[in-house]
Amino acid sequence: RNKDQEAEVLNWIFEVLGEKVPSGQYEDILKDGVILCKLINKMAPGSVKKIQERGTNFQLMENVQRFQAAIKKYGTQKHPEYTGPSLGPKMADKNERTFTEEQL
């Protein structure tokens, strides 16, 4: 990871939001999706109707999903060469099975 890039991203996000960058680790600041939802709402008002500020990890994960849906509508596309981690739940891989009559 590149700490300078992380700091640059956080500085840009909070400059857009008009807020001070909070102390803490990059991933801890962004992991619940609250800041990301606020960012897209600042750029495209009303993009995320409900931001879950508190709750279980599952409830907070919904913020990330709402953010992802909002940035798609905004026109952001995944870079074709990006191979890093994705936000949100991992999609299952195809797992075809074949059975003989005897096994059934």
GROMACS elastic network, one bead per residue, 0.5 to 0.9 nm:
[ bonds ]
;  ai    aj funct       b0    kb
    1     4     6  0.89953   500
    1     5     6  0.84061   500
    1     6     6  0.81895   500
    2     5     6  0.54000   500
    2     6     6  0.63514   500
    2     7     6  0.87837   500
    3     7     6  0.61086   500
    3     8     6  0.85277   500
    3    26     6  0.86569   500
    4     7     6  0.51398   500
    4     8     6  0.61503   500
    4     9     6  0.86579   500
    5     9     6  0.61160   500
    5    10     6  0.85884   500
    6     9     6  0.51452   500
    6    10     6  0.62204   500
    6    11     6  0.85388   500
    6    26     6  0.64530   500
    7    10     6  0.51379   500
    7    11     6  0.60000   500
    7    12     6  0.85393   500
    7    26     6  0.76938   500
    8    11     6  0.50836   500
    8    12     6  0.61487   500
    8    13     6  0.86206   500
    9    12     6  0.51609   500
    9    13     6  0.61458   500
    9    14     6  0.86582   500
   10    13     6  0.50954   500
   10    14     6  0.61379   500
   10    15     6  0.83569   500
   10    21     6  0.67880   500
   10    26     6  0.74315   500
   10    29     6  0.88113   500
   11    14     6  0.53992   500
   11    15     6  0.59526   500
   11    16     6  0.86043   500
   11    20     6  0.84821   500
   11    21     6  0.65325   500
   12    15     6  0.50326   500
   12    16     6  0.61885   500
   12    17     6  0.85959   500
   13    16     6  0.52629   500
   13    17     6  0.62648   500
   13    18     6  0.85863   500
   13    19     6  0.87575   500
   13    21     6  0.84929   500
   13    35     6  0.82993   500
   13    36     6  0.83870   500
   13    39     6  0.67422   500
   14    18     6  0.57807   500
   14    19     6  0.51300   500
   14    20     6  0.61402   500
   14    21     6  0.57730   500
   14    22     6  0.89072   500
   14    35     6  0.87270   500
   14    39     6  0.83210   500
   15    19     6  0.63644   500
   15    20     6  0.76386   500
   15    21     6  0.83274   500
   16    19     6  0.79131   500
   16    39     6  0.72565   500
   16    42     6  0.75012   500
   16    43     6  0.82412   500
   17    20     6  0.86521   500
   17    35     6  0.88488   500
   17    38     6  0.74872   500
   17    39     6  0.63544   500
   17    42     6  0.67292   500
   19    22     6  0.86614   500
   22    29     6  0.76062   500
   23    26     6  0.89789   500
   23    29     6  0.82740   500
   24    27     6  0.84855   500
   24    28     6  0.66141   500
   24    29     6  0.65262   500
   25    28     6  0.52082   500
   25    29     6  0.62714   500
   25    30     6  0.88500   500
   26    29     6  0.53490   500
   26    30     6  0.64930   500
   26    31     6  0.84515   500
   27    30     6  0.52749   500
   27    31     6  0.54728   500
   28    31     6  0.54084   500
   28    32     6  0.78106   500
   29    32     6  0.76399   500
   29    33     6  0.85693   500
   29    34     6  0.88178   500
   29    35     6  0.75770   500
   30    33     6  0.56218   500
   30    34     6  0.71736   500
   30    35     6  0.61484   500
   30    36     6  0.67576   500
   31    34     6  0.81084   500
   31    35     6  0.87686   500
   31    36     6  0.89212   500
   31    60     6  0.85882   500
   31    61     6  0.82612   500
   31    64     6  0.80008   500
   32    35     6  0.78664   500
   32    36     6  0.85312   500
   32    52     6  0.87619   500
   32    53     6  0.83725   500
   32    57     6  0.77502   500
   32    60     6  0.52275   500
   32    61     6  0.62200   500
   32    62     6  0.85893   500
   32    63     6  0.67323   500
   32    64     6  0.69017   500
   33    36     6  0.50402   500
   33    37     6  0.60723   500
   33    38     6  0.85719   500
   33    51     6  0.84138   500
   33    52     6  0.86320   500
   33    53     6  0.89848   500
   33    60     6  0.68605   500
   33    61     6  0.70296   500
   33    62     6  0.79978   500
   33    65     6  0.83631   500
   33    66     6  0.85813   500
   33    67     6  0.71878   500
   34    37     6  0.52473   500
   34    38     6  0.62600   500
   34    39     6  0.86413   500
   34    51     6  0.63751   500
   34    52     6  0.70260   500
   34    53     6  0.64035   500
   34    60     6  0.79172   500
   34    63     6  0.62908   500
   34    64     6  0.78877   500
   34    67     6  0.88881   500
   35    38     6  0.50284   500
   35    39     6  0.60866   500
   35    40     6  0.88087   500
   36    39     6  0.50041   500
   36    40     6  0.64099   500
   36    41     6  0.86113   500
   36    63     6  0.80797   500
   36    64     6  0.74860   500
   36    67     6  0.63973   500
   37    40     6  0.53508   500
   37    41     6  0.61368   500
   37    42     6  0.85810   500
   37    47     6  0.81538   500
   37    48     6  0.62631   500
   37    50     6  0.88911   500
   37    51     6  0.67648   500
   37    63     6  0.66837   500
   37    64     6  0.76014   500
   37    66     6  0.73850   500
   37    67     6  0.53437   500
   37    70     6  0.84112   500
   38    41     6  0.50683   500
   38    42     6  0.61382   500
   38    43     6  0.87205   500
   38    48     6  0.80659   500
   38    51     6  0.80326   500
   38    67     6  0.89703   500
   39    42     6  0.51095   500
   39    43     6  0.63530   500
   39    44     6  0.85512   500
   40    44     6  0.57487   500
   40    45     6  0.73489   500
   40    46     6  0.85783   500
   40    47     6  0.66045   500
   40    48     6  0.75380   500
   40    67     6  0.71496   500
   40    70     6  0.71411   500
   40    71     6  0.70714   500
   40    74     6  0.84901   500
   41    46     6  0.56177   500
   41    47     6  0.53739   500
   41    48     6  0.62678   500
   41    49     6  0.86427   500
   41    70     6  0.87628   500
   42    45     6  0.55747   500
   42    46     6  0.84432   500
   42    47     6  0.88179   500
   43    47     6  0.87162   500
   43    74     6  0.89917   500
   44    47     6  0.58741   500
   44    70     6  0.87901   500
   44    74     6  0.74628   500
   45    48     6  0.80150   500
   46    49     6  0.57829   500
   47    66     6  0.85920   500
   47    67     6  0.82562   500
   47    69     6  0.88487   500
   47    70     6  0.56282   500
   47    71     6  0.84285   500
   47    73     6  0.84620   500
   47    74     6  0.84420   500
   48    51     6  0.68479   500
   48    63     6  0.84942   500
   48    66     6  0.62997   500
   48    67     6  0.69024   500
   48    69     6  0.87431   500
   48    70     6  0.66040   500
   49    66     6  0.87827   500
   50    63     6  0.82050   500
   50    66     6  0.85617   500
   51    60     6  0.85577   500
   51    62     6  0.85596   500
   51    63     6  0.61394   500
   51    66     6  0.84579   500
   52    55     6  0.71456   500
   52    59     6  0.68859   500
   52    60     6  0.60204   500
   52    61     6  0.89924   500
   52    62     6  0.77241   500
   52    63     6  0.64024   500
   53    60     6  0.73900   500
   53    63     6  0.88061   500
   54    57     6  0.89627   500
   54    59     6  0.79366   500
   54    60     6  0.70006   500
   55    58     6  0.78749   500
   55    59     6  0.57127   500
   55    60     6  0.62900   500
   56    59     6  0.51478   500
   56    60     6  0.62502   500
   56    61     6  0.85327   500
   57    60     6  0.50728   500
   57    61     6  0.59981   500
   57    62     6  0.88028   500
   58    61     6  0.50198   500
   58    62     6  0.67140   500
   59    62     6  0.53940   500
   59    63     6  0.74914   500
   60    63     6  0.54459   500
   60    64     6  0.73688   500
   61    64     6  0.52879   500
   61    65     6  0.65873   500
   61    66     6  0.87905   500
   61    88     6  0.69400   500
   61    89     6  0.88020   500
   62    66     6  0.60598   500
   62    67     6  0.84666   500
   62    88     6  0.85420   500
   63    66     6  0.50403   500
   63    67     6  0.60646   500
   63    68     6  0.85754   500
   64    68     6  0.61490   500
   64    69     6  0.86574   500
   64    87     6  0.69987   500
   64    88     6  0.65312   500
   65    68     6  0.50744   500
   65    69     6  0.62533   500
   65    70     6  0.85828   500
   65    87     6  0.79273   500
   65    88     6  0.64471   500
   65    89     6  0.89842   500
   66    69     6  0.51466   500
   66    70     6  0.61014   500
   66    71     6  0.86908   500
   67    70     6  0.50217   500
   67    71     6  0.61685   500
   67    72     6  0.86157   500
   68    71     6  0.53457   500
   68    72     6  0.63371   500
   68    73     6  0.88370   500
   68    87     6  0.79638   500
   68    88     6  0.86985   500
   69    72     6  0.52541   500
   69    73     6  0.64797   500
   69    74     6  0.87093   500
   70    73     6  0.51562   500
   70    74     6  0.61169   500
   70    75     6  0.87424   500
   71    75     6  0.62649   500
   71    76     6  0.54856   500
   71    77     6  0.80963   500
   72    75     6  0.51589   500
   72    76     6  0.52812   500
   72    77     6  0.65546   500
   73    76     6  0.74665   500
   77    80     6  0.86046   500
   78    81     6  0.85161   500
   78    82     6  0.71957   500
   79    82     6  0.53419   500
   79    83     6  0.88931   500
   80    83     6  0.83515   500
   82    85     6  0.87274   500
   83    86     6  0.86409   500
   86    89     6  0.81009   500
   86    90     6  0.76787   500
   87    90     6  0.83279   500
   92    95     6  0.84857   500
   99   102     6  0.79149   500
   99   103     6  0.59173   500
   99   104     6  0.66097   500
  100   103     6  0.52317   500
  100   104     6  0.65163   500
  101   104     6  0.51987   500
